[in-house]
Amino acid sequence: MGTRLGGAAPKPLTPILGHPMIHYSLRVFEAIPEVSSVVVAIAETVGPLLDRALLPYPRRCYKGWVPGGPTRPESALAALRALEEDAPEVVLVHDAARPLVAEEDVQALLAALPGHDGAFLGAPAVDTLWQVDGPTAREAVDRSRLVRAYTPQAFPFATVLEAYARGLAEGFHGTDDASFVRHFGGDVVWVRGYSWNIKVTYPEDVALAESILEGKGCA
């Protein structure tokens, strides 16, 4: 819902250079020939707004939206369930709040997946990281083996579907899709992606996303 972002529109519909934020992600995935179906999980009250927002944009493989759940994992599982009839071999899970995903990054992710149970885009941590307790800094953390996880994340469809179903049934609280697959012993790799693949969370992120898109000339 984007409560930290503020504004009148739900986060996926927040205008970015005059287009709803989600338009940019959909455009990238629909340009990839391997992608045959796209389903969006969104709050049921927002679904009709999404329909209206996407009317101006022709779609090749967008199949519509399904009601999401109260948490991100429950929303991801709802979208996966909606794809079961298509029986895909591979699924990509992406956050609508990341409008700057690059097509070449998605292709690199798909190329890295075979032979593994999952793969995600990421970037090495470059800032100094501290463990804190409220306002108190406790200890600097060795960042040499730390990676910031992005989306999309790619999986064999049956693997991630089972991981989400089992994980939620057991009360597991994973923070992303890969954490559910790893929780059940899955082999997950990461693929370096562009650092501009930011998650739009705060109002200043909108301005940053617009600056990047304007620089890329892809609005």
C-alpha positions, 0 to 999 in steps of 0.5 A: 500500500506504500504507507511510507511513500505517502501520496494519494495513489497506492504505491504501484500506481504512483506516477513516475514521469506521468506513468503508473509505477507498475507500468515500467516493470510490466513493460520490461517483462513483456519485452522478454520472449521467454515470459508468457504470463504475468499476474499481479497480486494487489489489494482487492480494493486497488484492483479496479484502479489498476485496471483503469491505470493500465488501459492506455498500455497494450499488453502481450502477456498480462493476465490481470490481477488477483487479490493479495494477502495481508503480507508479501508472502501471502500475496506472492502465494496468491499470484503463484496459485493463479499461474498454476493452470499455465504450469510454467517451468520457471517463475520470476517474482518481482516487486512493483516498487522496483520500476528500474529493473533492466531487461539484461539483468532479467536475462542474466538471472534466467541464464543463471537459474538452471541447475539451481533451486533459485536465483536472485538479483543483488549487489555487494554491500558497499557501505559500512554496516553496523548492528544497532540497538535503537540509537546506539551503535553496537558493532560494525559488521563485516560486509565482505560476504554480504549482498543486498537482495533485489528482485526479480528472483527466479525459481522453478515454479514447483519449487517456490510454490511448495516452499511458500505453501509449506512455509506459510503453513508452518508460520515461517516469516521469510523476508523474500522469496529466496528465503522461503526456498532456502528455508527448505534446503534449496540451492540459491545463487545470486546474480549481480544486477545494476545498483539502480534497481532501487525499491521506491519506498520514500518520497525522495525515491520517486525523484531519484527514479525519475532522474534515472529514467530520464537519463536512460531515455526510456519513459 
